[in-house]
């Protein structure tokens, strides 16, 4: 039996988070009966004090908005993956007491796509330009051999995406949101926008679409995902991303591999169905 350990997800707002459901399902499956995983409402102002309270009982943290960037100066070290997008969603506390930041969103995206057979694409499109879009670009830097087109709502956002492209080594072309339906000609489309943002585009889904990765998991399916599937296109959803990044978090925090993907997904699906 392992020593009692603690982990938790931090963010604001946090009540909606599925992370406790996923991590606890993993602990049950792995027989980690003395481990606990909680959730804490923490904003940027409260983060330093919370980090100072981490003692030897803590294994790690999951971080959601608005903490993914704010935590960086509070850590002893961050991984190259996290540094590439200036975003940490995972903190591991080592046996020596060091705090190490990582980003499992990026490999989680790659794993979710790979599970559906998407391991390499010649071109791709991204809808949106927020924090998730930069992670999507980082994922595409590993699997896309050609140009990525980002459809954005302002020139400022366009400049940001081009800047991320230069930093990540991805050829990025930007286009106005009004032309977003043109994205559907690409073999892979990653939608990173808030709920409802892509509803109006559902009517433009082509007769033979490629793969849609819609990062939302609630509400699900989105209007766009429903239309995409109706036309026979492959759809990867936000729960796929959430589960795959959580699998990596569990492995980093517990040192146990492989984490139980199927059990975690089943728990996440049940929790969403109950809402």
N, C-alpha and C positions, 0 to 999 in steps of 0.2 A: 504494500500500500504506500502511495506517495505521501509526502508531507503536505499538510494543508496549504493551499495556495489561493490567491485571489487574482481576479482579472475583472475588467469592466469596460463599458463603452462610455465615453464622455462626449458631450456636445450640447447644443442649445438651438432648437428644442430637441429633446431626446426621448420623450414618452413613446414615440412611434417606432423606435428602433427595434428591428428583429434580431439584432446581434445576440441578446441574451438567449433567445430561443435556439439559435443555431449553435452557439458555444456550449450551452448546457446539454444539448442533444449529443454533441461530440463527447463531452465529459462522461455522459451516461454510457455511451457506446464503448469508450476506452477504459471504463472502470475507474475513472478518477473521482472516486466518491467523496474525497475531501476537498475537492476544488469547488470554488464558487465564482459566479460571474454575474455582476450587477450592472446597473446603469445609473449615471449621475448627471444631473443637469449642471453643466459647467460652461461658462462663457469665457471669452478671452481674458477678461479682468480677473476671473477666479482661477484660471489655469495655473499660474505660478505657485500659488499656495497649495493647490491639490498635488502638484508634482513634488513639492517639498515633503509632503506627508507619505510618500511612497517608501515603505520599509521592506525588510527582507521577505515579508509574507506575500508581496506582490510579484506576480509573474509578468504581467503586461497590461497594456491598454489598447483599446480600439478607439480611434478618434474620427468624429464626423465634423461637419461644419458647425461653428466657424473656426475650428481649432487646428486644421491640418497644416497651416502655415505658421500659426502663432506658436506652436509647440517647438519649432525648430531651434530657436536660440536657447531653449531650456534643456536641451539634450546634450549628452556627452559625445554622441556620434550619430551620423545618419548614413544610410546606404547610398550607393551610387544611383540606384533606381529612384529613391526618394529625392535626391538632390537634382535629378534630371528635370523634375517638374516642380521643385520647391514645395512638395506636399508630403506630409507624413500621415498615414492612417493607422499605423501600428507602432507601438512602443514596447520593447522587450526590456525587462530589468534583469541584468545578468547576475550570476552568482557573486560577482565582485562588486555589485551595487551600481554598475554603470547603466545608464539609460541609452538605448540604441533605437533610433527611428528607422522605419522602413515603409515601403509603399507596396501593399499587396493588390491594390486596384489594377495596376498595370499588368502584372502576370495573371491576375484573375480574369481580366478581359481576354487575354491571349488563350487561357485555358478554357474559358466559356466558348469562345469561337472554335477552338480546336475540337471540343467535344461534339460540335456540329459539323465537323469536317472542313472547317475553314482554317487552313494552316498557312496559306500563301495567296495573296491577291496581287494583281497588276496595278489596280487603281482602287481608290475608295473615296467616300464623301463623308463629311461630318456635318451634322446639323447642330448649330450652336457654337459658342465660343467661351464657355465658362470653365471652371476648374476641371470638370469631368472631361471636357473637350481636350484639354491639354494632356490628360491621362490617356485619352483615346489616341491622340497623336503619338504619344510615347509607345503605346502598344503597336500602332501601325508602323512605327520606325523599325520594328522587328519582323513584321510579316508582309508589308506592302513594298513591292519593288518599284512602283512608279509614283505618280502624282496623287496627292490628296487635295480635294477641293473642300473648303470650309464655307458653309453658307451662314452668313452673319447679318446682324441688324444694324451695324454701324461701322464706319471706317475705323474708329478706335479699336473695336473688337477685331476687325480685319487685320489691323497692324499687329495686335497682340498675337493672333494666330500665325501670322507670317514670322514673327519673332520666335515663337515656340518652334516653328518648323526649322528655322536656321539653327537654333540651339540643339534640336534633336536630330538634325541631319535628314529632315524630310522635305521633299519638294512640295510646298503648300501654295495652292492658288486659292484666292478668296473670291467670293461672289455674293451679291446681295440676296437677302432672305427672300425677296420677291421671286427669285429664280430657283427656289429650293426644290421644286418638282424635278428640275433637271438632274438632281442628285440620284434619282431613281434609275438612271441609265448605267450607274456604276455597279460592279459586282458585289460591293459591300457598302452599306450605308449605316453609319452609327449616329443615332439620334440621342443627343445629350441635353435636350431642352426640357423645361418644366411641363407638368401635366397640362394638356390641352393645347400646347403650342403647335403641335403637328396635326391636329384633328382635321383642319381644312385641306391638308395635303392628301388625305386618304383617297379622294376621288381621282388622284393623278397616278396611283400605283399602276405600273404597266402590266400587260397581260402575262409577261414572263419575267418577274422580278428576280433579283439575286438574293442576297442575304441581308436582312434587317437586324441590327442590334439596337434595340430600344432599351435604354438604361433604367427606365422606370419600372417599378414593381407594384406600385399602388397609386392609382387604380390600374388593374390589369385584367384583360388585355387592353391596351390603348386602342383608340379608333384606328390609328395607322397600322398597328400590329394585326388587328382583325382583318383589315382590308388586304394587307400583305399576305397573310396566311390563306385568305380566300382565293387569291390569285396563284397559289401554289408556291409562294416564296418561303424560304427558310427564315424562321424568326428566333432570335436569341433575346431573352428578356432580362429585366433588371434582377429578378431573383436568381437567375443563372450567375450573374456577376456577383451578387451579394454572397451566394454560397461559395463560389470558387475563391473569392478573396478571403472569406472567413476560414475556409479549409487551410489556407496558407497561414493565417493568423494563429490558428490552433496549433499547427505544426511548429511555428516559431516559438510560441509561448510555452508549450508543453514538452517539446522535444520528441513527441511521438509522431511517427509517420507510418503509413499514410493516415491522415485524418479521415473520418467516415463520411465521405461526400454524400452517399445515398441517404443515410440517416439524417444528416443535416438538412438536405433538400426536403425530405419528407416532413420534417418538423416545421420548416419554413412555409411549405405549402399549406399545412394544417393550420398554422397560425394566421395566415392571410385569409384562408377560407372562413375562419371564425370571426373575422372582423366585420 
